[in-house]
Amino acid sequence: MLKSLWKSLKILFVFSILTGIIYPFFMTLVGQILFPFEANGSILIVDGKSKGSVLIGQKFTKDFYFQGRPSVVDYDASASGASNFGPTSAKFKSAVIERIAVLQRNNPSLADKEIPGDLVLMSASGLDPDISLESAQLQAPRVALARKFAVKEVLELISSCAQGQQFGFLGSPRINVLKLNMALDSLKGINYGR
Amino acid sequence: MANNFFELFLSLTLLTLAAIPLGKFFKLVYSGQKTFLSCLIKPLESFLYKICGIDPAEEMSWKVYTKDFLLLNLWGFIVLFLIQVFQDKLPLNPAQLSAVPWHLAINTAVSFVTNTNWQSYSGEATMSYLTQMVGLTVQNFVSAAAGMAACVAFLRGFSRQSSETIGNFWADLTRSILYILLPLSIIFAVVLMSQGVVQTLHPYVNVQTLEGQKQVLAVGPAASQIAIKQLGSNGGGFFNVNSAHPFENPTPLTNFLELMAILLIPFAFPILLGELLNKRKEGWAVFTAMLILLVAGLSIALFFELKGSPILQSVGVHQGMNMEGKETRFGVVPSVYWEVATSATSNGSVNAMHDSLLPVTGLVALFNITIGEVIFGGVGVGLIGMMFYAVLALFIIGLMIGRTPELYGKKLGSSEMIMTVLAIVLPSVTLKILAACAISLPIGLTGLNNFGPHGFTEIFYAYASGVGNNGSAFAGLNANTPFYNLTISLAMLVGRFATIIPALVIAGSLAHKKISPQNRATLPTASLIFICILCATVIVIGALTFFPPFTIGPVLEHLQMMAGKVF
């Protein structure tokens, strides 16, 4: 029995070295060599400053920026999380009513309109970088007004930033909010962000 | 939307096609024969045998096989527990995370050793890089390999005759890791990184957002762990929200592949059954039964989730489309597909929050888990579970026609029946008792995030996930309390050992028996009628055992939701 105990511990130790140290370190090495941008978090660097990750959503509150999805963790990327509200939760229902009201107040053009789910329902990660195209288009009048752009111009920007389904059939069409807002900032050289 | 259905169809087709060569490959690997990987891996394999003192040709009785399996689990538990409680004193902890509390460390150690990967913790806020790598990633490999080994030993019970032994546990374990899990993980991790899954030992990254706020991005050696957690039916995320996190599942392509990885090895096991028995049609019959159940569950879940929520519709959400707890880049159809796949197998990773799915969609996951995850199921153990149902089905038929039941030429006696019933009943009883305790005690109710029938489902799902070694959660329930951590640990232990130990006992007993030739009175196990009986047994046993909790949970909630009632 003692022999078996010792043998099994030895085997666990050997596999710990192989799969717990050699394997992850080897993969880290491969990642750092082949995909340094991706493996380190797809960080966008503008003028030497880290502006955030392409993959991680940011909190946008200003009128002149497109806003992303509601996040239960307020886009805290060190503590991802979801609301975990079930469909019959009373708190959930009142929160959605409240969010729709706020959205319609800030976007008068949305009064009495149905709102796409992604714009008022919380994402699974709390860090969703994307919104649907409809959600971006609905915000266009507000953003255009705040920036004194023509609505048409903003809508064109949206369609130029839009991503279709990957390879035409995977996932959902979407638009990356951070990229869209950065594109807005660079338009005509006016930068409201600073 | 139509494209998403194509995505689904393509994925199932590719998986079926991949299962054929993979199943054949498994047979070669487990019988120690030469494969195309041998020239690369054989030297490493021999080296490991040498330093560990393993003789791969040494055959074990079911008792020795079980003993070694248990010893490995015991050590795995002790080591993983110690790494967690001392992580603050160990290296590779750039975020300076503190030691894991004892009850959480017990829960997590049991969880990863039993291949459950139930997580009461939030990865990026609790576990150091060292714990994630040397603790959790190791058990991702070892627990998956142990399950595969147990299944192969179980199948040897059918393929051998007049034999006292069922193989060598250490050789089966080593081969599972070296030839199957590790090569697939390496390739998969590279693909994941190319799409944006992080793999770094650097500390968390500080950035300034466009609006000038500070944001801390949790990163880490994620890709290496995500690859194996998808492939090995583990499912324990590197980050709190698992594969909903953009660093864990950044694009629709990674989503497509991670989902295929959940099903890849489980799809190959029924094919391996056919190969090992030299009865390919038998393997395909089991495969077909599993596929029918998978597609049936998937259709129900998609139908109800796509109808949307009348409550959301009433407050002004377009078509009541339930995007709560889902990511934009995936959308509804891939999220539901993942939910069904992860609950059919014992994977338990998620790309959308199960707690926020519509009631009937959640019910499909609950059904898949409570029947014992036999719809392809976890790597290895899923096929074992389905074989229990096959034994039960043949026993029932045997009773009807008054003959001794036979499966693949082996006569099923009383010891096989006792073990089968034990394996099916013990987890269900444990689940019901524990869930009943939790809903009757104030200590169980304090952690609820939702009320009414949904609150009941939250608690019931937690124990179902534990007993089923699934690991997914209705995560609104705050399970990081001594009460939940310890009771769910108990559930996970019962679920794991009440599947594998009976399987090994049966293997030992069957290996001893002779294979009797098929005669006209034997029920053909490669026939449509067998497929129907097998599916019916799974559904009837599942429905009979769990009809009451399904009714007071998801079914009641669905009716209330249709009436617009909230709690």
Boltz contact constraints between the chains, C-beta under 6 A:
constraints:
  - contact:
      token1: [A, 4]
      token2: [B, 71]
      max_distance: 6.0
  - contact:
      token1: [A, 8]
      token2: [B, 71]
      max_distance: 6.0
  - contact:
      token1: [A, 8]
      token2: [B, 72]
      max_distance: 6.0
  - contact:
      token1: [A, 8]
      token2: [B, 75]
      max_distance: 6.0
  - contact:
      token1: [A, 9]
      token2: [B, 75]
      max_distance: 6.0
  - contact:
      token1: [A, 10]
      token2: [B, 52]
      max_distance: 6.0
  - contact:
      token1: [A, 11]
      token2: [B, 52]
      max_distance: 6.0
  - contact:
      token1: [A, 12]
      token2: [B, 75]
      max_distance: 6.0
  - contact:
      token1: [A, 14]
      token2: [B, 52]
      max_distance: 6.0
  - contact:
      token1: [A, 15]
      token2: [B, 142]
      max_distance: 6.0
  - contact:
      token1: [A, 16]
      token2: [B, 134]
      max_distance: 6.0
  - contact:
      token1: [A, 16]
      token2: [B, 138]
      max_distance: 6.0
  - contact:
      token1: [A, 19]
      token2: [B, 138]
      max_distance: 6.0
  - contact:
      token1: [A, 19]
      token2: [B, 141]
      max_distance: 6.0
  - contact:
      token1: [A, 20]
      token2: [B, 133]
      max_distance: 6.0
  - contact:
      token1: [A, 20]
      token2: [B, 134]
      max_distance: 6.0
  - contact:
      token1: [A, 20]
      token2: [B, 137]
      max_distance: 6.0
  - contact:
      token1: [A, 20]
      token2: [B, 138]
      max_distance: 6.0
  - contact:
      token1: [A, 23]
      token2: [B, 224]
      max_distance: 6.0
  - contact:
      token1: [A, 24]
      token2: [B, 133]
      max_distance: 6.0
  - contact:
      token1: [A, 24]
      token2: [B, 221]
      max_distance: 6.0
  - contact:
      token1: [A, 24]
      token2: [B, 224]
      max_distance: 6.0
  - contact:
      token1: [A, 27]
      token2: [B, 189]
      max_distance: 6.0
  - contact:
      token1: [A, 27]
      token2: [B, 199]
      max_distance: 6.0
  - contact:
      token1: [A, 27]
      token2: [B, 224]
      max_distance: 6.0
  - contact:
      token1: [A, 28]
      token2: [B, 199]
      max_distance: 6.0
  - contact:
      token1: [A, 28]
      token2: [B, 201]
      max_distance: 6.0
  - contact:
      token1: [A, 28]
      token2: [B, 221]
      max_distance: 6.0
  - contact:
      token1: [A, 31]
      token2: [B, 193]
      max_distance: 6.0
  - contact:
      token1: [A, 31]
      token2: [B, 199]
      max_distance: 6.0
  - contact:
      token1: [A, 35]
      token2: [B, 193]
      max_distance: 6.0
  - contact:
      token1: [A, 35]
      token2: [B, 194]
      max_distance: 6.0
  - contact:
      token1: [A, 38]
      token2: [B, 193]
      max_distance: 6.0
  - contact:
      token1: [A, 38]
      token2: [B, 196]
      max_distance: 6.0
  - contact:
      token1: [A, 39]
      token2: [B, 193]
      max_distance: 6.0
  - contact:
      token1: [A, 39]
      token2: [B, 199]
      max_distance: 6.0
  - contact:
      token1: [A, 39]
      token2: [B, 200]
      max_distance: 6.0
  - contact:
      token1: [A, 40]
      token2: [B, 200]
      max_distance: 6.0
  - contact:
      token1: [A, 41]
      token2: [B, 198]
      max_distance: 6.0
  - contact:
      token1: [A, 41]
      token2: [B, 205]
      max_distance: 6.0
  - contact:
      token1: [A, 41]
      token2: [B, 217]
      max_distance: 6.0
  - contact:
      token1: [A, 41]
      token2: [B, 219]
      max_distance: 6.0
  - contact:
      token1: [A, 42]
      token2: [B, 196]
      max_distance: 6.0
  - contact:
      token1: [A, 50]
      token2: [B, 207]
      max_distance: 6.0
  - contact:
      token1: [A, 52]
      token2: [B, 207]
      max_distance: 6.0
  - contact:
      token1: [A, 52]
      token2: [B, 209]
      max_distance: 6.0
  - contact:
      token1: [A, 53]
      token2: [B, 217]
      max_distance: 6.0
  - contact:
      token1: [A, 55]
      token2: [B, 196]
      max_distance: 6.0
  - contact:
      token1: [A, 55]
      token2: [B, 246]
      max_distance: 6.0
  - contact:
      token1: [A, 55]
      token2: [B, 250]
      max_distance: 6.0
  - contact:
      token1: [A, 56]
      token2: [B, 217]
      max_distance: 6.0
  - contact:
      token1: [A, 56]
      token2: [B, 246]
      max_distance: 6.0
  - contact:
      token1: [A, 58]
      token2: [B, 209]
      max_distance: 6.0
  - contact:
      token1: [A, 77]
      token2: [B, 215]
      max_distance: 6.0
  - contact:
      token1: [A, 77]
      token2: [B, 217]
      max_distance: 6.0
  - contact:
      token1: [A, 78]
      token2: [B, 204]
      max_distance: 6.0
  - contact:
      token1: [A, 78]
      token2: [B, 216]
      max_distance: 6.0
  - contact:
      token1: [A, 78]
      token2: [B, 218]
      max_distance: 6.0
  - contact:
      token1: [A, 79]
      token2: [B, 125]
      max_distance: 6.0
  - contact:
      token1: [A, 80]
      token2: [B, 239]
      max_distance: 6.0
  - contact:
      token1: [A, 80]
      token2: [B, 240]
      max_distance: 6.0
  - contact:
      token1: [A, 80]
      token2: [B, 241]
      max_distance: 6.0
  - contact:
      token1: [A, 80]
      token2: [B, 245]
      max_distance: 6.0
  - contact:
      token1: [A, 81]
      token2: [B, 240]
      max_distance: 6.0
  - contact:
      token1: [A, 82]
      token2: [B, 325]
      max_distance: 6.0
  - contact:
      token1: [A, 82]
      token2: [B, 353]
      max_distance: 6.0
  - contact:
      token1: [A, 84]
      token2: [B, 353]
      max_distance: 6.0
  - contact:
      token1: [A, 84]
      token2: [B, 355]
      max_distance: 6.0
  - contact:
      token1: [A, 84]
      token2: [B, 449]
      max_distance: 6.0
  - contact:
      token1: [A, 84]
      token2: [B, 475]
      max_distance: 6.0
  - contact:
      token1: [A, 84]
      token2: [B, 476]
      max_distance: 6.0
  - contact:
      token1: [A, 85]
      token2: [B, 356]
      max_distance: 6.0
  - contact:
      token1: [A, 86]
      token2: [B, 355]
      max_distance: 6.0
  - contact:
      token1: [A, 86]
      token2: [B, 450]
      max_distance: 6.0
  - contact:
      token1: [A, 86]
      token2: [B, 454]
      max_distance: 6.0
  - contact:
      token1: [A, 87]
      token2: [B, 309]
      max_distance: 6.0
  - contact:
      token1: [A, 87]
      token2: [B, 358]
      max_distance: 6.0
  - contact:
      token1: [A, 87]
      token2: [B, 561]
      max_distance: 6.0
  - contact:
      token1: [A, 88]
      token2: [B, 452]
      max_distance: 6.0
  - contact:
      token1: [A, 88]
      token2: [B, 454]
      max_distance: 6.0
  - contact:
      token1: [A, 88]
      token2: [B, 557]
      max_distance: 6.0
  - contact:
      token1: [A, 88]
      token2: [B, 560]
      max_distance: 6.0
  - contact:
      token1: [A, 88]
      token2: [B, 561]
      max_distance: 6.0
  - contact:
      token1: [A, 88]
      token2: [B, 566]
      max_distance: 6.0
  - contact:
      token1: [A, 88]
      token2: [B, 567]
      max_distance: 6.0
  - contact:
      token1: [A, 89]
      token2: [B, 450]
      max_distance: 6.0
  - contact:
      token1: [A, 90]
      token2: [B, 566]
      max_distance: 6.0
  - contact:
      token1: [A, 90]
      token2: [B, 567]
      max_distance: 6.0
  - contact:
      token1: [A, 93]
      token2: [B, 311]
      max_distance: 6.0
  - contact:
      token1: [A, 93]
      token2: [B, 566]
      max_distance: 6.0
  - contact:
      token1: [A, 96]
      token2: [B, 315]
      max_distance: 6.0
  - contact:
      token1: [A, 97]
      token2: [B, 315]
      max_distance: 6.0
  - contact:
      token1: [A, 100]
      token2: [B, 316]
      max_distance: 6.0
  - contact:
      token1: [A, 114]
      token2: [B, 316]
      max_distance: 6.0
  - contact:
      token1: [A, 114]
      token2: [B, 318]
      max_distance: 6.0
  - contact:
      token1: [A, 115]
      token2: [B, 316]
      max_distance: 6.0
  - contact:
      token1: [A, 115]
      token2: [B, 317]
      max_distance: 6.0
  - contact:
      token1: [A, 116]
      token2: [B, 318]
      max_distance: 6.0
  - contact:
      token1: [A, 117]
      token2: [B, 317]
      max_distance: 6.0
  - contact:
      token1: [A, 117]
      token2: [B, 321]
      max_distance: 6.0
  - contact:
      token1: [A, 117]
      token2: [B, 323]
      max_distance: 6.0
  - contact:
      token1: [A, 118]
      token2: [B, 323]
      max_distance: 6.0
  - contact:
      token1: [A, 118]
      token2: [B, 328]
      max_distance: 6.0
  - contact:
      token1: [A, 121]
      token2: [B, 323]
      max_distance: 6.0
  - contact:
      token1: [A, 121]
      token2: [B, 324]
      max_distance: 6.0
  - contact:
      token1: [A, 122]
      token2: [B, 324]
      max_distance: 6.0
  - contact:
      token1: [A, 123]
      token2: [B, 327]
      max_distance: 6.0
  - contact:
      token1: [A, 124]
      token2: [B, 241]
      max_distance: 6.0
  - contact:
      token1: [A, 124]
      token2: [B, 244]
      max_distance: 6.0
  - contact:
      token1: [A, 124]
      token2: [B, 325]
      max_distance: 6.0
  - contact:
      token1: [A, 124]
      token2: [B, 326]
      max_distance: 6.0
  - contact:
      token1: [A, 124]
      token2: [B, 327]
      max_distance: 6.0
  - contact:
      token1: [A, 124]
      token2: [B, 352]
      max_distance: 6.0
  - contact:
      token1: [A, 124]
      token2: [B, 353]
      max_distance: 6.0
  - contact:
      token1: [A, 125]
      token2: [B, 241]
      max_distance: 6.0
  - contact:
      token1: [A, 125]
      token2: [B, 244]
      max_distance: 6.0
  - contact:
      token1: [A, 125]
      token2: [B, 245]
      max_distance: 6.0
  - contact:
      token1: [A, 127]
      token2: [B, 246]
      max_distance: 6.0
  - contact:
      token1: [A, 128]
      token2: [B, 327]
      max_distance: 6.0
  - contact:
      token1: [A, 128]
      token2: [B, 328]
      max_distance: 6.0
  - contact:
      token1: [A, 129]
      token2: [B, 246]
      max_distance: 6.0
  - contact:
      token1: [A, 130]
      token2: [B, 328]
      max_distance: 6.0
  - contact:
      token1: [A, 130]
      token2: [B, 329]
      max_distance: 6.0
  - contact:
      token1: [A, 131]
      token2: [B, 328]
      max_distance: 6.0
  - contact:
      token1: [A, 165]
      token2: [B, 3]
      max_distance: 6.0
  - contact:
      token1: [A, 166]
      token2: [B, 252]
      max_distance: 6.0
  - contact:
      token1: [A, 166]
      token2: [B, 253]
      max_distance: 6.0
  - contact:
      token1: [A, 169]
      token2: [B, 3]
      max_distance: 6.0
  - contact:
      token1: [A, 169]
      token2: [B, 6]
      max_distance: 6.0
  - contact:
      token1: [A, 169]
      token2: [B, 7]
      max_distance: 6.0
  - contact:
      token1: [A, 170]
      token2: [B, 7]
      max_distance: 6.0
  - contact:
      token1: [A, 170]
      token2: [B, 252]
      max_distance: 6.0
  - contact:
      token1: [A, 170]
      token2: [B, 253]
      max_distance: 6.0
  - contact:
      token1: [A, 170]
      token2: [B, 256]
      max_distance: 6.0
  - contact:
      token1: [A, 171]
      token2: [B, 252]
      max_distance: 6.0
  - contact:
      token1: [A, 171]
      token2: [B, 329]
      max_distance: 6.0
  - contact:
      token1: [A, 171]
      token2: [B, 330]
      max_distance: 6.0
  - contact:
      token1: [A, 172]
      token2: [B, 331]
      max_distance: 6.0
  - contact:
      token1: [A, 174]
      token2: [B, 328]
      max_distance: 6.0
  - contact:
      token1: [A, 174]
      token2: [B, 329]
      max_distance: 6.0
  - contact:
      token1: [A, 181]
      token2: [B, 210]
      max_distance: 6.0
  - contact:
      token1: [A, 193]
      token2: [B, 210]
      max_distance: 6.0
